[in-house]
Amino acid sequence: MEIVKAVILMLVLGALIGFALGIASKKLAVEEDHRVEEVYAMLPGYNCGGCGNPGCMGMAMQLVEGTSTIDQCKPCKADAKAKIREYLEQNKK
């Protein structure tokens, strides 16, 4: 009989913890800025670090935050730079 009590106790405890984790995942969720991925896709993807950032993802994050300019990306071609500037102007927060 004690084994049944222990199993029931563990099932109830597991259900309560699962429910609490489900609520916490909804309340504490962090929305990512989709613009970073879009700008990252427009960059050349060399991850050279020539811009002073740790690769193209770092550069994309800086561009979206507005703390960097696309002119710092040396391997990026002029038409791609213009496209990124236009995208960032149209999609300001």
C-alpha positions as CSV (number, residue, x, y, z in Angstrom):
1,M,0.0,0.0,0.0
2,E,2.9,2.4,0.7
3,I,4.2,1.9,-2.8
4,V,0.8,3.0,-4.2
5,K,0.9,6.1,-2.0
6,A,4.4,6.9,-3.2
7,V,3.5,6.5,-6.9
8,I,0.4,8.6,-6.5
9,L,2.4,11.3,-4.6
10,M,5.0,11.4,-7.4
11,L,2.3,11.6,-10.1
12,V,0.6,14.5,-8.4
13,L,3.9,16.2,-7.7
14,G,5.0,15.7,-11.3
15,A,1.7,17.1,-12.6
16,L,2.0,20.2,-10.4
17,I,5.6,20.9,-11.4
18,G,4.7,20.3,-15.1
19,F,1.8,22.8,-14.8
20,A,4.0,25.4,-13.1
21,L,6.7,25.0,-15.8
22,G,4.0,25.4,-18.5
23,I,2.8,28.6,-17.1
24,A,6.4,29.9,-16.5
25,S,7.3,29.2,-20.1
26,K,4.4,31.3,-21.3
27,K,5.0,34.2,-18.9
28,L,8.8,34.3,-19.1
29,A,9.1,33.8,-22.9
30,V,11.5,36.2,-24.7
31,E,10.5,37.4,-28.2
32,E,13.4,37.5,-30.6
33,D,13.6,40.3,-33.1
34,H,13.0,38.8,-36.5
35,R,14.8,41.7,-38.2
36,V,18.2,40.3,-37.0
37,E,17.7,37.1,-39.0
38,E,16.5,39.0,-42.1
39,V,19.6,41.3,-42.0
40,Y,21.9,38.4,-41.3
41,A,20.6,36.7,-44.5
42,M,21.4,39.8,-46.5
43,L,25.0,40.0,-45.2
44,P,27.8,38.2,-47.2
45,G,28.2,35.5,-44.6
46,Y,32.0,35.5,-44.5
47,N,32.2,35.9,-40.7
48,C,35.5,37.7,-41.2
49,G,35.2,40.1,-38.3
50,G,36.5,42.9,-40.4
51,C,33.7,45.1,-39.1
52,G,34.8,44.7,-35.5
53,N,32.0,42.3,-34.6
54,P,32.3,38.6,-33.9
55,G,30.9,37.6,-37.3
56,C,27.9,38.4,-39.4
57,M,25.4,37.6,-36.7
58,G,27.0,40.1,-34.4
59,M,27.0,42.7,-37.2
60,A,23.3,42.0,-37.9
61,M,22.5,42.5,-34.2
62,Q,24.4,45.8,-34.1
63,L,22.7,47.0,-37.3
64,V,19.3,46.3,-36.0
65,E,20.1,48.0,-32.6
66,G,21.5,51.0,-34.5
67,T,24.9,50.9,-32.9
68,S,26.7,50.1,-36.1
69,T,26.6,51.1,-39.8
70,I,26.6,48.9,-42.8
71,D,29.6,50.8,-44.1
72,Q,31.7,48.9,-41.6
73,C,31.1,45.6,-43.5
74,K,34.0,45.6,-45.9
75,P,33.1,42.5,-48.1
76,C,29.5,43.6,-48.5
77,K,28.8,44.9,-52.0
78,A,27.3,48.3,-52.6
79,D,23.9,47.0,-53.9
80,A,23.6,44.7,-50.8
81,K,24.5,47.6,-48.5
82,A,21.7,49.7,-50.2
83,K,19.3,46.9,-49.7
84,I,20.1,46.5,-46.0
85,R,19.8,50.3,-45.5
86,E,16.4,50.3,-47.2
87,Y,15.2,47.3,-45.2
88,L,16.3,48.9,-41.9
89,E,14.6,52.2,-42.8
90,Q,11.3,50.5,-43.6
91,N,11.3,48.2,-40.6
92,K,12.2,50.5,-37.7
93,K,10.7,49.7,-34.3
